[in-house]
Amino acid sequence: MQFITPLDYALLPFYLAFVYAFAYSHRNRKYPKGHPWRRYYIPGLTVKVFGAIFIGLIYAYYYKGGDTFNYFYHAMVINSSFDESFNKWVNLLFHIPDINDGSYYNYISKMEWYSDPASYTVGAITAGLSAFTFNTYLPTAVLFAFLSFSGVWALFRTFASLYPLLVRPIAVAILFIPSVFVWGSGIFKDTVCMFALGWLTYGVFRFLIQKDFSLSNILIAVLSFLLIAKVKLYILLGFIPALLMWLLFIGTQKINNPASKTLAKFVATVAIIIGFLFFMQRFGQELGRFSLEKVAQTSFYTRDYIYYVSGEEGSAYDLGDFDPTIEGMLSKFPLAVNVTLFRPYVWESKKIIVVLSAAEALLFLFVTLKIFFVIGIRKIWTTISTDPTIQFCLIFSIIFAFAVGISSYNFGTLSRYKIPAMPFYALAIILIYYKNKPIQKKLVKFLGV
């Protein structure tokens, strides 16, 4: 089936005009001339729109298919129920009919992911957007990118308000990482999760740290949490412990006695670890292959399967042999984090799309190493231990990097799965640098280019 047609190209300019007209109006209203955030709004949106169109064209003309078109196909099936009744469309949109409901057989039988709530949710969101684009892929992808940009922008607002003198490097970390705006803009689960993760961080920051207990902030946090739980529950495995530590460590900063502060941090950390393990056990069935019981075995067998399918000529990677146990999996912790943040290496790039990932990974490795040499391990440790925000970013990014690194075993898949970790890791290393160097230092100079 051809998902991108001449109608897509004919309608695309009109939807781009609509999106940018709205964006310019919103920017001018919220961020007048002279506002430090103004200059990043339209460029941030533009890279998102570019990413959505670019990855759609790659899947259409290079891969000749893929998940993004499977989501769109489900959206087309859902929207076809319009011809029968609006009520049926609404019911399918919200996944109300039972899979064995005969009155919906003509639709449910065509949707392979009807019994997969996570994938179906993305298809339903796509259906809601494509109802306004005459069921055309590229205009729908643009609306998808525009919607997801609101979440990424909310994440930027959160940290830019915390560090008003670091707006530019924060914008680079959140808005302009290539893998994030390419894989986090099109019609994918990852786009939905980046949207929700941004709003979740913003909502929690507003009502728990800034003490703004407005109903809107609470609703934003709750709905974002539920959306992530619906689409990719395992993201919360890294985010919630990091978030709790962020909140508790900020609270302990008010304790003046060093011994009491250390004890409070220790007790909080132990409580969070115990709560995390309870969560893993309690929701083992919902977590599926990421549950505490299955994650080690899943990682072990995924490695063998990927290598069997891909072989040495593919995009597979290997972390070495390990026992299919929790202990065996944890023995690969450094290698799993490394593969997520700093691989593929240049010599591991056997496909064009992997070359782009390798270039980005090389830059992350270069910046990380430069910080170690410029700042020094002692100062880095002191900076991390005294800044709860850096701790939050590092805890989440490293836990998440380990989770996807130990379970993906394919650079193509990994480049998509890892994007929630990348802005937070980039934020952490940027904050470490600028906490130890004068604010006036340019990011360009920092990168050494």
C-alpha positions as CSV (number, residue, x, y, z in Angstrom):
1,M,0.0,0.0,0.0
2,Q,1.3,3.5,-0.9
3,F,0.9,5.7,2.1
4,I,2.5,8.9,0.7
5,T,0.6,10.0,-2.4
6,P,0.6,13.2,-4.6
7,L,-2.2,14.5,-2.4
8,D,0.3,14.6,0.5
9,Y,2.6,16.9,-1.4
10,A,-0.4,19.0,-2.6
11,L,-1.8,19.5,0.9
12,L,1.5,19.8,2.8
13,P,2.2,23.5,2.1
14,F,-1.2,24.5,3.4
15,Y,-0.7,22.6,6.7
16,L,2.8,24.0,7.1
17,A,1.3,27.5,6.6
18,F,-1.3,26.8,9.3
19,V,1.2,25.4,11.8
20,Y,3.6,28.3,11.3
21,A,0.9,30.9,11.4
22,F,-0.3,29.6,14.8
23,A,3.3,29.2,16.0
24,Y,4.3,32.8,15.1
25,S,1.1,34.1,16.7
26,H,1.8,32.1,19.9
27,R,5.4,33.1,20.0
28,N,4.6,36.8,19.6
29,R,2.0,36.7,22.3
30,K,3.9,34.7,24.9
31,Y,7.5,35.7,24.1
32,P,7.7,39.4,22.9
33,K,10.9,40.9,21.5
34,G,13.7,40.8,24.1
35,H,12.4,37.7,25.8
36,P,15.4,35.2,26.1
37,W,13.3,32.2,25.0
38,R,11.9,33.9,21.8
39,R,14.7,33.1,19.5
40,Y,14.5,29.3,20.1
41,Y,10.8,28.8,19.6
42,I,10.5,28.8,15.8
43,P,13.8,27.0,15.1
44,G,12.9,24.4,17.7
45,L,9.6,23.8,15.9
46,T,11.3,23.8,12.5
47,V,13.6,20.9,13.4
48,K,10.7,18.9,14.7
49,V,8.7,19.5,11.5
50,F,11.8,18.6,9.4
51,G,12.3,15.5,11.5
52,A,8.8,14.3,11.0
53,I,8.9,14.8,7.2
54,F,12.4,13.5,6.8
55,I,11.8,10.2,8.7
56,G,8.5,9.7,6.9
57,L,10.3,10.0,3.5
58,I,13.1,7.7,4.7
59,Y,10.6,5.0,5.7
60,A,8.6,5.4,2.4
61,Y,11.5,5.4,-0.1
62,Y,14.4,3.8,1.7
63,Y,12.9,1.2,4.0
64,K,9.8,0.8,1.9
65,G,7.6,0.5,5.0
66,G,7.8,0.3,8.8
67,D,6.1,1.0,12.1
68,T,5.2,4.6,11.3
69,F,3.0,3.4,8.4
70,N,1.5,0.6,10.5
71,Y,0.3,3.2,12.9
72,F,-1.1,5.3,10.0
73,Y,-2.8,2.2,8.6
74,H,-4.6,1.7,11.9
75,A,-5.6,5.3,11.8
76,M,-7.1,4.9,8.3
77,V,-9.1,1.9,9.4
78,I,-10.4,3.8,12.4
79,N,-11.4,6.8,10.3
80,S,-13.1,4.6,7.7
81,S,-15.8,3.9,10.3
82,F,-16.9,7.6,9.8
83,D,-18.7,6.3,6.7
84,E,-20.9,4.1,8.9
85,S,-21.4,6.4,12.0
86,F,-19.7,9.0,14.1
87,N,-20.5,6.9,17.2
88,K,-18.5,3.9,15.9
89,W,-15.6,6.2,15.1
90,V,-15.6,7.5,18.7
91,N,-15.8,4.0,20.1
92,L,-12.9,2.8,18.0
93,L,-10.9,5.9,18.8
94,F,-11.1,5.2,22.5
95,H,-10.7,1.4,22.1
96,I,-14.1,0.7,23.6
97,P,-15.5,-2.4,21.6
98,D,-14.4,-5.8,22.7
99,I,-12.1,-7.6,20.2
100,N,-14.9,-10.2,19.6
101,D,-17.7,-7.6,19.1
102,G,-19.2,-8.7,15.8
103,S,-20.6,-5.3,14.9
104,Y,-17.1,-4.0,14.7
105,Y,-15.6,-7.0,12.9
106,N,-15.0,-5.1,9.6
107,Y,-12.7,-2.8,11.4
108,I,-11.1,-4.8,14.2
109,S,-10.2,-7.7,11.9
110,K,-8.0,-5.4,9.9
111,M,-6.1,-4.0,12.9
112,E,-3.3,-6.3,14.0
113,W,-2.6,-4.1,17.0
114,Y,-6.1,-3.9,18.4
115,S,-5.1,-6.2,21.2
116,D,-1.9,-4.2,21.8
117,P,-3.1,-1.1,23.8
118,A,0.3,0.7,23.6
119,S,0.5,0.5,19.8
120,Y,-3.2,1.1,19.3
121,T,-3.0,4.3,21.4
122,V,-0.5,5.7,18.9
123,G,-2.8,4.7,16.0
124,A,-5.8,6.3,17.7
125,I,-3.9,9.6,18.3
126,T,-2.9,9.5,14.6
127,A,-6.5,8.9,13.6
128,G,-7.7,11.9,15.6
129,L,-5.1,14.1,13.8
130,S,-5.5,12.6,10.3
131,A,-9.3,13.2,10.5
132,F,-8.3,16.9,9.9
133,T,-5.8,16.1,7.1
134,F,-8.0,14.0,4.7
135,N,-6.1,10.9,5.8
136,T,-2.8,12.1,4.3
137,Y,0.4,10.9,5.9
138,L,2.8,13.9,5.6
139,P,0.3,16.6,6.8
140,T,-0.6,14.3,9.7
141,A,3.1,13.9,10.6
142,V,3.5,17.7,10.6
143,L,0.6,18.0,13.1
144,F,2.1,15.1,15.1
145,A,5.4,17.0,15.3
146,F,3.6,20.3,16.2
147,L,1.8,18.5,19.1
148,S,4.9,16.8,20.3
149,F,6.9,20.1,20.2
150,S,4.6,21.5,22.9
151,G,5.9,18.8,25.3
152,V,9.6,19.3,24.3
153,W,9.1,23.1,24.7
154,A,7.6,22.5,28.2
155,L,10.8,20.5,29.1
156,F,12.9,23.4,27.8
157,R,10.8,25.9,29.8
158,T,11.3,23.9,33.0
159,F,15.1,23.9,32.9
160,A,15.4,27.4,31.3
161,S,13.5,28.8,34.3
162,L,15.8,27.0,36.7
163,Y,19.0,28.2,35.0
164,P,18.1,31.5,33.3
165,L,21.8,32.3,32.5
166,L,22.1,29.0,30.5
167,V,19.2,29.3,28.1
168,R,21.3,28.8,25.0
169,P,23.1,25.5,26.0
170,I,19.8,24.2,27.5
171,A,18.1,24.9,24.2
172,V,20.8,22.9,22.4
173,A,20.4,20.0,24.8
174,I,16.6,19.8,24.6
175,L,15.6,21.1,21.2
176,F,18.5,20.5,18.8
177,I,19.9,17.0,19.3
178,P,19.5,15.4,15.9
179,S,18.4,11.9,17.0
180,V,15.8,13.4,19.3
181,F,14.1,15.6,16.8
182,V,14.3,13.0,14.0
183,W,13.0,10.0,15.9
184,G,10.9,12.0,18.3
185,S,8.8,13.9,15.8
186,G,7.2,11.4,13.4
187,I,4.4,9.0,13.9
188,F,6.0,6.8,16.5
189,K,5.5,5.7,20.1
190,D,8.7,7.6,20.9
191,T,7.2,10.9,19.8
192,V,4.2,10.4,22.1
193,C,6.5,9.6,25.0
194,M,8.7,12.6,24.4
195,F,5.6,14.8,24.4
196,A,4.3,13.3,27.6
197,L,7.7,13.2,29.3
198,G,8.2,16.9,28.7
199,W,4.8,17.8,30.1
200,L,5.2,15.4,33.1
201,T,8.5,17.0,34.1
202,Y,7.0,20.5,33.7
203,G,3.8,19.6,35.7
204,V,5.7,18.0,38.6
205,F,8.2,20.9,38.7
206,R,5.4,23.4,38.8
207,F,3.3,22.0,41.6
208,L,5.9,20.1,43.7
209,I,8.9,22.4,43.4
210,Q,7.5,25.8,42.6
211,K,4.5,25.0,44.8
212,D,2.0,26.1,42.1
213,F,-0.9,23.8,43.1
214,S,-3.2,24.9,40.3
215,L,-5.5,22.2,38.9
216,S,-4.0,22.6,35.4
217,N,-0.5,21.6,36.6
218,I,-1.9,18.6,38.5
219,L,-3.9,17.5,35.5
220,I,-0.9,17.9,33.2
221,A,1.3,15.7,35.4
222,V,-1.4,13.0,35.9
223,L,-2.5,12.8,32.3
224,S,1.2,12.8,31.1
225,F,2.0,10.0,33.6
226,L,-1.0,7.9,32.4
227,L,0.0,8.4,28.7
228,I,3.5,7.2,29.3
229,A,2.3,4.3,31.3
230,K,-0.1,3.4,28.5
231,V,2.5,3.6,25.7
232,K,5.9,2.8,27.2
233,L,5.5,1.9,30.9
234,Y,9.2,1.1,31.3
235,I,10.2,4.7,30.8
236,L,8.8,5.4,34.2
237,L,11.2,2.7,35.7
238,G,14.0,5.2,35.3
239,F,12.0,8.5,35.5
240,I,10.1,8.0,38.8
241,P,13.1,7.0,41.0
242,A,15.1,9.9,39.5
243,L,12.2,12.3,40.1
244,L,11.7,11.2,43.7
245,M,15.3,11.7,44.4
246,W,15.2,15.1,42.8
247,L,12.3,16.2,45.0
248,L,13.8,14.6,48.2
249,F,17.3,16.0,47.7
250,I,15.9,19.4,47.1
251,G,14.1,19.1,50.4
252,T,17.2,18.0,52.2
253,Q,19.1,21.2,51.1
254,K,17.2,23.0,53.8
255,I,18.8,20.9,56.5
256,N,21.8,22.8,57.9
257,N,23.5,19.9,59.8
258,P,25.7,17.9,57.4
259,A,25.3,14.7,59.3
260,S,21.5,15.0,59.4
261,K,21.5,15.9,55.7
262,T,23.6,12.8,54.8
263,L,21.4,10.5,56.9
264,A,18.2,12.0,55.3
265,K,19.6,11.4,51.8
266,F,20.6,7.8,52.7
267,V,17.2,7.0,54.1
268,A,15.5,8.5,51.1
269,T,17.7,6.6,48.7
270,V,17.0,3.3,50.5
271,A,13.3,4.0,50.5
272,I,13.2,4.8,46.8
273,I,15.2,1.6,45.9
274,I,12.8,-0.6,48.0
275,G,9.8,1.2,46.4
276,F,11.4,0.6,42.9
277,L,11.8,-3.1,43.5
278,F,8.2,-3.4,44.8
279,F,7.0,-1.6,41.7
280,M,8.9,-4.0,39.5
281,Q,7.4,-7.0,41.3
282,R,3.9,-5.5,41.6
283,F,3.6,-4.6,37.9
284,G,5.6,-7.4,36.5
285,Q,2.8,-8.5,34.1
286,E,2.3,-5.0,32.7
287,L,6.0,-4.4,32.3
288,G,6.3,-7.6,30.2
289,R,9.9,-8.1,29.0
290,F,11.0,-5.2,31.2
291,S,9.8,-6.8,34.5
292,L,12.3,-7.8,37.1
293,E,11.7,-11.5,36.5
294,K,12.0,-11.4,32.7
295,V,14.3,-8.6,31.8
296,A,17.5,-10.6,32.2
297,Q,16.2,-13.6,30.2
298,T,14.7,-11.3,27.6
299,S,18.1,-9.5,27.2
300,F,19.9,-12.8,26.9
301,Y,17.6,-14.2,24.2
302,T,17.2,-10.9,22.4
303,R,21.0,-10.8,21.9
304,D,21.0,-14.3,20.3
305,Y,18.0,-13.5,18.1
306,I,19.3,-10.2,16.8
307,Y,22.6,-11.8,15.9
308,Y,20.9,-14.7,14.2
309,V,18.7,-12.3,12.1
310,S,21.2,-9.6,11.4
311,G,24.6,-11.3,11.5
312,E,27.8,-9.5,11.1
313,E,26.5,-7.5,8.1
314,G,23.7,-5.9,9.9
315,S,23.4,-3.3,12.6
316,A,23.6,-5.7,15.5
317,Y,25.9,-5.1,18.5
318,D,27.1,-7.4,21.2
319,L,27.9,-6.8,24.9
320,G,29.5,-10.2,25.4
321,D,28.3,-13.3,27.1
322,F,26.4,-13.2,30.4
323,D,24.1,-15.5,32.4
324,P,20.4,-14.9,32.0
325,T,20.1,-13.7,35.6
326,I,19.8,-10.3,37.2
327,E,23.4,-10.6,38.4
328,G,24.6,-11.5,34.9
329,M,22.7,-8.6,33.4
330,L,24.1,-6.1,35.9
331,S,27.6,-7.2,35.1
332,K,27.1,-5.6,31.7
333,F,25.9,-2.3,33.2
334,P,28.9,-0.1,32.1
335,L,28.9,-1.6,28.6
336,A,25.1,-1.2,28.2
337,V,25.3,2.5,29.3
338,N,28.2,3.0,26.9
339,V,26.5,1.5,23.9
340,T,23.5,3.8,24.4
341,L,25.3,7.0,25.0
342,F,28.5,6.6,22.9
343,R,28.0,4.0,20.2
344,P,27.9,3.1,17.4
345,Y,31.5,3.9,16.9
346,V,32.4,5.2,13.4
347,W,33.9,1.9,12.3
348,E,30.7,0.1,13.3
349,S,28.6,2.1,10.8
350,K,27.5,-0.2,7.9
351,K,24.5,1.8,6.8
352,I,23.9,5.5,6.1
353,I,21.4,5.9,8.9
354,V,23.9,4.4,11.3
355,V,26.6,6.7,10.2
356,L,24.5,9.7,11.3
357,S,24.0,8.0,14.7
358,A,27.7,7.4,14.9
359,A,28.5,11.0,14.3
360,E,26.2,12.1,17.1
361,A,27.6,9.4,19.5
362,L,31.1,10.6,18.7
363,L,30.2,14.1,19.7
364,F,28.7,13.0,23.0
365,L,31.8,11.0,23.7
366,F,34.1,13.9,22.9
367,V,32.1,16.3,25.1
368,T,32.0,13.9,28.0
369,L,35.8,13.2,27.8
370,K,36.5,16.9,27.5
371,I,34.6,17.6,30.6
372,F,36.6,15.0,32.5
373,F,39.8,16.5,31.4
374,V,38.8,20.2,31.8
375,I,36.9,19.9,35.1
376,G,38.5,16.9,36.8
377,I,36.9,14.0,38.5
378,R,37.0,15.6,42.0
379,K,35.2,18.7,40.9
380,I,32.7,16.7,38.8
381,W,31.8,14.6,41.8
382,T,31.4,17.6,44.1
383,T,29.2,19.3,41.5
384,I,27.0,16.3,41.1
385,S,26.7,15.7,44.8
386,T,25.6,19.3,45.6
387,D,23.1,19.8,42.7
388,P,19.8,17.8,42.9
389,T,18.9,18.7,39.3
390,I,22.1,17.3,37.9
391,Q,21.5,14.1,40.0
392,F,18.0,13.9,38.6
393,C,19.2,14.1,35.0
394,L,22.0,11.6,35.5
395,I,20.0,9.1,37.4
396,F,17.2,9.0,34.8
397,S,19.5,9.0,31.8
398,I,21.9,6.4,33.1
399,I,19.1,4.0,34.3
400,F,17.3,4.4,31.0
401,A,20.5,4.0,29.0
402,F,21.2,0.7,30.7
403,A,17.6,-0.5,30.2
404,V,17.6,0.1,26.5
405,G,21.2,-0.8,25.9
406,I,20.9,-4.2,27.5
407,S,17.7,-5.1,25.7
408,S,17.9,-3.7,22.1
409,Y,21.1,-5.2,20.5
410,N,20.5,-3.3,17.2
411,F,21.8,0.2,16.5
412,G,18.8,1.1,14.4
413,T,16.3,0.2,17.1
414,L,18.6,1.7,19.8
415,S,18.7,5.1,18.0
416,R,14.9,5.3,18.6
417,Y,14.6,3.8,22.0
418,K,17.3,5.9,23.6
419,I,16.0,9.4,22.8
420,P,14.3,10.0,26.2
421,A,17.7,9.7,27.8
422,M,19.7,12.0,25.5
423,P,18.3,15.5,26.5
424,F,18.7,14.7,30.2
425,Y,22.3,13.4,29.8
426,A,23.2,16.4,27.7
427,L,21.6,18.7,30.3
428,A,23.7,17.0,33.1
429,I,27.0,17.4,31.3
430,I,26.2,21.0,30.3
431,L,25.3,21.9,33.9
432,I,28.5,20.3,35.3
433,Y,30.6,22.3,32.8
434,Y,28.9,25.7,33.5
435,K,28.9,25.2,37.2
436,N,32.7,25.1,37.1
437,K,33.3,27.6,34.4
438,P,32.3,31.3,33.9
439,I,28.8,31.7,32.5
440,Q,30.3,34.0,29.8
441,K,32.0,31.0,28.1
442,K,30.4,30.3,24.8
443,L,29.0,26.8,24.1
444,V,30.9,26.9,20.8
445,K,34.1,27.4,22.6
446,F,33.1,24.6,25.0
447,L,32.7,22.2,22.1
448,G,36.1,23.3,20.8
449,V,34.8,24.2,17.3
